[in-house]
Every structure is written in structure tokens, then in C-alpha cells.
Amino acid sequence: MDIILVALTAFVFWYPLVMSVIWVGGALLFYIRRERKPPLPLYETPFVTIIVPCYNEEETIRETISNLQDLNYPEYEIIAVNDGSSDTTGQVLKECMDQTEKLRIIDLKKNAGKANALYLGLIASRGEYLVCIDADAILDKDALRYLIPHFTVPNIGERVGAVTGNPRVRNRSSLLARIQLCEFSSIIGLIKRCQRILGKVMTVSGVIVAFRKRALLDCGLWDRDIITEDIGVTWKLQKRFWDIRYEPRALCWMLVPETLKGLWNQRVRWAQGGLECILRHWDVFLDWRQRRLVPVYIEHVLSITWSLCWTFVSILFIVVMIIDSSLFIPIFWAGSYLTLVCLIQFFIAILMDRQYDKHLVKYYLWAVWYPVLYWYFNAFVILSAIPRALKSKKNAYAVWESPDRGIKLNDNN
């Protein structure tokens, strides 16, 4: 029993330290080799379809569609898919259509899930390249000029199936929003940079991603029975040997939850989708051609295992310290090392991302709450998501609900 406890404790301590070094090293290599170089030139300007799936988005969809009317790109269309909304989203979209010739609407009577909405948007699309964004997203005016060149660059672009952009948090009025602002730079952005250097990624960002239509058709489109369609389609594309790129210059400003309930629902959904994907794609170990996906698979399994071990060890140490308070000092120093490494990782990532968000650095001090609160929060999220993933039904529509969009809308400042 003592050996198992020592092993668990060592894993809880060393896993985040080792992964932090790998993520920071890979991200810095990406930054030096690719991000500091000039962006790819826009060789061609093919027609692009922007798909916006909507479910109960009456408060945000007008702003999103209005922003899409004047992008710095010559030829594109907008398809908004109203997925059986129970509010006035459909009426708002009809009013928007009167104001722009680029917009078309697919109005569904029943909510069948985001993946199904994207599928119908693809069927109706005229473009070979699809840009999918969320209904609360404000797409940067130049985003298409950064995304599309990855598909059209001579001799290399033909194998690119998807390009994921750089989501930025635009509501910053609460502690939860500011923690997530740091998280998207220091965890999500950093990991995508590192994974791109390794050649395979865990997931594209569903809030902003561009697809080659032919690649989607080749891999069988989105899984309509997985609650996170972005994770599922990422794995399907890569198993069909399509390349997935990360373009940090393609910005998209989004809203994040600012209530614990909203954040809980979002993160449980993300965790459940990741678990469903892991359960569905375990066969990467059976095909030597899929060997580059194996490290991504293993890392995700280890991250889930770490959250569970972190919870168990934390509870055990609390009990032990009640019995013998002298153990508090070594446990305190172990936790302090992990927190310090986490803050260093956040600082390096924020320095890389500040070119896209000039006010980002001033929020760095809020990052201290991440290891203090979010590690425990995420552990309970995983515990809640596991039975949901195991009980999820195949071949049934994974319906969705519009997430918490924040307490109030702020500007980017």
C-alpha cells in the first residue's frame, strides 16, 4: 500500500512538471520557427462559406452576423443554422437577412445538435472551404486572410484538412472570466502550439475553425452522436491522414461563462466529449500508420488520470494532516512548486499572446487563482463526466444548449 501511495504522489507531482516543460518548450519552438515569421501570403481567394450554428442565441446572434458583413475578404457567404431555438433567434436572423445579401438561413423546427447543424450547413454551402464559428463569436476582419492560405499554399496545402484559429476572451468583468482569459492563452494556446510542432493535435477550436469540404466528406463528416463535435472530427480527419494546422493570427473574440453553473456545464460537456472520443478511437494502437496519434491519446488519458489521482491524494493528505500536522510543511512545499511552475508557464504564454491582445499582461495576476481553484474544480468535472460518457448513446443526436455567455458584454478592454 505504501508503494502505491508513493507512486501516486510522485505521479501527481511530476506529471504536471514534465508536461509543463514539454508544452513550454514546444510552444517556444513553434513561436520561433513559425509564429515570428511573416504570415503565409494569400495565393488565392477561393469562395468561402461561413457557417454559424445557433440555438437560443437571441442576445448575441445579431452582433455576430453584423460583424460578418464586412470582412477583409472578397468572396464569401454566411449560412446561419437555427437549430430549433425556443426563443426569438429565428426572428432575429430574418431581420438580419434583410440587411445583408450574404446571409442565408436554415430554420430547423427541432433541436438536433450542433454537429447536425454544421452538417446541414455543409450540404447547403457553395464554398470548398468552410469557416465554422459560434453564435457569440466576433470574427477578426482579417481572420480569413490568415486561415485560407494554409489550404492554398503550393505543394503543401493540398494535404491540409483543417486550420484552427485563436479564440480570445472578450468579457472580463468577473474573476471567472479573467481566469479563463489567462487559461486560453496559457493552457489552450500553449498546448496547440506544442502539439502542432509534434504534428498532431487533440482538437480544433470549435469557436473558430476552417475546413476543406473535401476532407470532411472523406472522413465522414462530424459525429452527430458525440457531444463535442470539434474533438470528434479532429480525430477522424487525422486518422484519414489530413493535416491540421494552428493559426494564432486568426483571431475570434468570444464570450465565456461567468457563473459557476455555466462554467461547470461547459467543462463537463468538454470532458465528456474528450472521454467519448478516447473510447471511440482506441484503435489507433492497432494501426502502425496512426502511431503519431498515440502520444496525443496517451497524454489525454494521463491528464484524466492525473485529475483523479490529484483528488484522491489531496483528500488523503488532508486526513493524514489532521492526524499528524507536522506533515503540512512538505506537502505545502510540493504544492508551492507546482503553483510556481504553473505561473511561469502562464507568464511565458501571455508574453507570446500579447501581440494579439495588448491588454493581456495586466490580467496576469489573476492567473494565481488557476492552480488554487481550477485544479480541484476540474477534478470534480472529470468525475462527473465519466459516467455521462459511459452512458452516452451511439447513433443518437447529441443535442445541445446555448452555454452561459457571461454576466454582461464588455469590449476587448
C-alpha positions in Angstrom: 0.0 0.0 0.0 2.9 2.4 0.9 4.4 1.8 -2.6 1.2 2.6 -4.3 0.8 5.8 -2.3 4.4 6.9 -3.0 3.8 6.2 -6.8 0.6 8.1 -6.8 2.2 11.1 -5.0 5.2 11.0 -7.4 2.8 11.0 -10.4 0.7 13.9 -9.1 3.9 15.9 -8.5 6.0 15.1 -11.6 3.4 14.8 -14.3 2.4 18.5 -14.5 6.0 19.5 -14.1 7.2 17.3 -17.0 4.2 18.3 -19.2 4.7 22.0 -18.5 8.3 21.8 -19.7 7.2 19.9 -22.8 4.4 22.4 -23.6 6.5 25.5 -23.0 9.4 24.1 -25.0 7.2 23.0 -27.9 5.3 26.3 -27.9 8.6 28.3 -27.9 9.8 26.3 -30.8 6.6 27.0 -32.7 6.9 30.7 -31.9 10.5 30.9 -33.1 10.2 28.7 -36.2 6.7 29.7 -37.4 4.9 32.4 -35.5 7.7 35.1 -35.7 7.9 34.6 -39.5 5.7 36.6 -41.8 2.2 35.0 -42.4 1.6 32.9 -45.4 0.7 35.1 -48.5 -2.8 34.9 -49.8 -2.1 33.0 -53.0 -5.7 32.6 -54.0 -9.1 33.9 -52.7 -11.4 31.0 -53.2 -15.1 31.3 -52.3 -15.7 30.6 -48.5 -18.8 29.6 -46.7 -19.1 30.8 -43.0 -21.4 28.5 -41.0 -22.9 29.8 -37.8 -25.0 27.2 -35.8 -27.4 28.8 -33.4 -29.5 27.6 -30.5 -31.3 30.2 -28.3 -28.9 33.0 -29.3 -31.3 35.9 -29.5 -28.9 38.1 -27.4 -25.7 37.5 -29.4 -26.5 36.5 -32.9 -27.3 40.0 -34.3 -23.9 41.3 -33.3 -22.2 38.2 -34.8 -23.9 38.4 -38.1 -23.4 42.2 -38.3 -19.7 41.8 -37.8 -19.5 39.1 -40.5 -20.9 41.5 -43.2 -17.7 43.4 -43.7 -14.7 41.0 -43.5 -11.5 41.8 -45.3 -12.0 39.0 -47.9 -13.5 39.3 -51.3 -15.9 36.4 -51.8 -17.8 34.6 -49.1 -21.3 33.7 -47.9 -22.9 33.3 -44.4 -25.2 30.4 -43.5 -26.9 30.6 -40.1 -28.5 27.4 -38.9 -31.2 28.0 -36.4 -31.3 24.6 -34.6 -34.9 24.6 -33.2 -34.4 27.6 -30.9 -37.2 28.2 -28.4 -36.5 31.9 -28.2 -36.6 34.6 -30.9 -33.4 33.6 -32.6 -35.2 32.8 -35.8 -36.9 36.2 -36.0 -33.7 38.0 -35.3 -32.0 36.1 -38.1 -34.8 37.0 -40.5 -34.2 40.7 -39.6 -30.5 40.2 -40.2 -31.2 38.7 -43.6 -33.0 41.8 -44.7 -29.8 43.8 -44.0 -27.2 41.6 -45.9 -27.3 39.7 -49.1 -24.5 37.4 -47.9 -26.7 35.7 -45.3 -28.8 32.6 -45.8 -30.8 30.8 -43.1 -31.6 27.2 -42.4 -34.5 27.1 -39.9 -34.9 23.8 -38.2 -38.0 23.1 -36.1 -36.3 20.6 -33.7 -33.0 20.8 -31.8 -30.8 18.0 -33.2 -27.4 19.2 -32.0 -24.5 21.4 -33.2 -23.0 18.6 -35.4 -26.2 18.2 -37.2 -26.5 21.9 -37.8 -23.0 22.0 -39.2 -23.8 19.0 -41.4 -26.8 20.8 -42.9 -24.8 24.0 -43.3 -22.2 22.0 -45.3 -24.9 20.5 -47.5 -26.2 24.0 -48.4 -22.8 25.6 -48.8 -21.3 26.8 -52.1 -17.7 27.1 -50.9 -15.0 24.5 -51.0 -13.7 25.9 -47.7 -15.9 26.2 -44.6 -15.3 28.5 -41.7 -17.3 27.5 -38.6 -17.8 29.9 -35.7 -20.0 30.0 -32.7 -23.0 32.3 -32.5 -21.4 34.6 -29.9 -18.1 35.0 -31.8 -16.8 38.2 -33.3 -14.5 37.2 -36.1 -11.5 39.4 -36.7 -11.7 41.3 -40.0 -8.6 39.6 -41.3 -9.2 36.1 -40.0 -10.0 34.6 -43.4 -6.8 36.0 -44.9 -4.8 34.1 -42.3 -6.8 30.8 -42.4 -7.3 30.3 -46.2 -3.6 30.4 -47.3 -2.9 27.2 -45.3 -5.1 25.4 -47.8 -3.8 27.1 -50.9 0.0 27.2 -50.4 1.6 25.4 -53.4 2.7 21.7 -52.9 1.8 21.7 -49.2 -1.7 23.0 -48.8 -3.3 20.0 -50.6 -3.0 17.8 -47.6 -4.4 20.4 -45.1 -7.8 19.4 -43.9 -8.5 22.0 -41.2 -7.0 25.1 -39.7 -7.9 26.1 -36.2 -7.8 29.7 -35.1 -7.0 31.6 -31.9 -10.0 32.2 -29.6 -9.8 35.3 -27.4 -12.0 36.1 -24.4 -13.9 39.4 -24.6 -15.9 39.5 -21.4 -13.6 40.3 -18.5 -15.8 41.7 -15.7 -15.5 38.8 -13.3 -12.9 36.6 -11.6 -14.1 33.5 -13.6 -13.8 35.4 -16.9 -10.3 36.7 -16.1 -9.1 33.2 -15.1 -10.4 31.8 -18.4 -8.7 34.7 -20.2 -5.4 33.5 -18.8 -6.3 29.9 -19.4 -7.0 30.3 -23.1 -3.5 31.8 -23.6 -1.5 29.7 -21.1 -3.2 26.3 -21.5 -5.1 26.0 -24.7 -3.0 28.2 -26.9 0.3 26.9 -25.5 -0.8 23.2 -25.9 -1.9 23.8 -29.5 1.4 25.4 -30.4 3.2 22.4 -28.9 1.0 19.8 -30.5 1.3 21.4 -33.8 5.1 21.1 -33.6 4.6 17.4 -32.8 2.4 17.1 -35.8 -1.0 16.0 -34.3 -3.5 18.0 -32.2 -6.1 16.8 -29.7 -8.8 19.1 -31.0 -9.5 22.1 -33.2 -11.3 25.0 -31.5 -15.0 24.8 -32.3 -15.4 28.5 -31.9 -13.2 29.2 -34.9 -12.0 26.6 -37.4 -11.7 26.3 -41.2 -12.3 23.1 -43.0 -11.7 21.8 -46.5 -15.0 20.4 -47.6 -13.4 17.5 -49.4 -11.6 16.5 -46.2 -14.8 16.5 -44.2 -16.5 14.3 -46.8 -13.6 12.0 -46.9 -13.6 11.4 -43.1 -17.4 11.0 -42.9 -18.3 14.5 -41.5 -19.0 15.3 -37.9 -20.1 12.6 -35.5 -23.7 13.7 -34.6 -23.8 11.4 -31.6 -20.7 13.0 -29.8 -21.4 16.0 -27.6 -18.3 17.8 -28.7 -18.2 17.6 -32.5 -14.9 19.5 -32.7 -12.9 16.8 -30.9 -14.6 14.0 -32.8 -14.0 15.5 -36.3 -10.3 16.3 -35.4 -9.6 12.7 -34.8 -11.5 11.5 -37.8 -9.6 13.9 -40.1 -6.2 12.9 -38.7 -6.9 9.2 -38.9 -7.6 9.8 -42.6 -4.1 11.5 -42.7 -5.3 15.0 -43.2 -3.1 17.7 -41.7 -4.4 20.1 -39.1 -2.8 23.5 -38.6 -2.9 26.1 -35.9 -3.0 29.8 -36.9 -2.6 32.1 -33.9 -3.1 35.2 -36.1 -6.7 34.2 -37.0 -8.5 35.8 -34.0 -12.0 35.3 -32.8 -13.4 37.1 -29.8 -15.8 35.0 -27.8 -17.8 35.1 -24.6 -17.1 32.7 -21.7 -19.2 31.6 -18.7 -19.1 33.9 -15.7 -21.1 31.8 -13.3 -20.0 28.6 -11.6 -23.1 26.8 -13.0 -22.3 27.9 -16.6 -18.6 27.0 -16.3 -19.5 23.6 -14.8 -21.9 22.8 -17.6 -19.4 23.8 -20.2 -16.4 21.9 -18.8 -18.4 18.8 -18.1 -19.5 18.8 -21.7 -15.9 19.3 -22.9 -14.7 16.5 -20.6 -17.5 14.2 -21.7 -16.7 14.8 -25.3 -13.0 14.1 -24.8 -13.8 10.8 -23.0 -16.2 9.8 -25.7 -13.5 10.4 -28.3 -11.0 8.4 -26.3 -13.4 5.5 -26.0 -14.2 5.6 -29.7 -10.6 5.9 -31.1 -8.7 3.5 -29.0 -7.9 1.6 -32.2 -5.1 4.0 -33.0 -2.9 1.4 -31.1 -3.8 -1.3 -33.7 -2.6 0.6 -36.8 1.1 1.5 -37.2 0.2 4.3 -39.6 -1.6 6.0 -36.7 1.4 6.0 -34.4 1.7 9.8 -34.3 -1.7 10.0 -32.7 -0.7 7.7 -29.9 1.2 10.3 -27.9 -1.8 12.6 -28.0 -4.1 9.8 -26.9 -1.8 8.8 -24.1 -1.4 12.4 -22.9 -5.1 12.9 -22.7 -5.6 9.7 -20.8 -2.8 10.7 -18.4 -4.3 14.1 -17.8 -7.6 12.5 -16.9 -5.8 10.0 -14.6 -3.9 12.9 -13.0 -7.1 14.8 -12.1 -8.4 11.6 -10.4 -5.2 11.0 -8.6 -4.9 14.7 -7.6 -8.3 14.4 -5.9 -7.6 11.2 -4.1 -4.1 12.3 -2.9 -5.5 15.7 -1.8 -8.2 14.1 0.3 -5.9 11.5 1.7 -3.3 14.2 2.8 -6.0 16.3 4.4 -7.0 13.3 6.5 -3.3 12.5 7.3 -2.5 16.1 8.3 -5.4 16.1 10.7 -3.8 13.1 12.4 -0.2 14.5 12.2 0.1 18.3 11.5 3.9 18.1 11.0 3.3 16.7 7.5 1.9 20.1 6.5 5.3 21.6 5.6 6.5 19.1 2.9 3.0 19.0 1.4 2.9 22.8 1.3 6.3 23.0 -0.5 5.3 20.4 -3.1 2.1 22.3 -3.9 4.1 25.6 -4.0 6.5 24.1 -6.6 3.6 23.1 -8.8 1.9 26.5 -8.4 5.2 28.3 -9.3 5.7 26.2 -12.4 2.1 26.9 -13.5 2.6 30.6 -13.1 5.8 30.5 -15.1 4.0 28.7 -17.8 1.2 31.3 -17.8 3.8 34.2 -17.9 5.6 32.8 -21.0 2.4 32.0 -22.8 1.0 35.5 -22.1 4.2 37.1 -23.5 3.6 35.1 -26.7 0.0 36.1 -27.0 0.2 39.7 -26.0 0.8 40.7 -29.7 -2.8 39.7 -30.3 -4.3 41.2 -27.1 -2.5 44.4 -26.0 -4.2 44.4 -22.6 -3.4 40.7 -21.8 -0.4 41.3 -19.5 -2.4 43.3 -16.9 -4.5 40.2 -16.2 -1.6 38.0 -15.4 -2.0 38.3 -11.6 -5.4 36.8 -11.9 -3.7 33.6 -13.1 -2.8 32.8 -9.5 -6.3 31.6 -8.9 -6.0 28.9 -11.6 -3.9 26.3 -9.6 -5.6 27.3 -6.4 -9.2 26.7 -7.6 -9.4 25.2 -11.0 -7.3 22.1 -10.4 -9.9 20.9 -7.9 -12.8 22.2 -10.0 -11.5 20.2 -13.0 -11.1 17.0 -10.9 -14.8 17.1 -10.0 -15.7 17.9 -13.6 -13.9 14.7 -14.7 -15.6 12.6 -12.0 -19.0 13.9 -13.3 -18.1 13.4 -17.0 -17.0 9.8 -16.7 -20.4 8.2 -16.1 -22.0 10.5 -18.7 -19.5 9.4 -21.3 -20.0 5.7 -20.5 -23.8 6.1 -20.7 -23.9 8.2 -23.9 -25.9 6.5 -26.7 -24.4 5.9 -30.1 -26.3 6.9 -33.3 -28.5 9.3 -31.3 -28.4 13.1 -31.8 -26.2 14.8 -29.2 -28.4 17.8 -28.6 -27.0 21.0 -27.1 -28.0 24.0 -25.1 -26.7 27.5 -25.6 -23.9 28.0 -22.9 -23.6 30.8 -20.4 -22.5 33.8 -22.4 -21.3 35.9 -19.4 -22.9 38.3 -16.9 -22.6 41.3 -19.3 -20.9 42.1 -22.5 -17.7 44.1 -22.4 -15.4 45.5 -25.0 -12.0 44.0 -25.5 -10.6 46.3 -22.8 
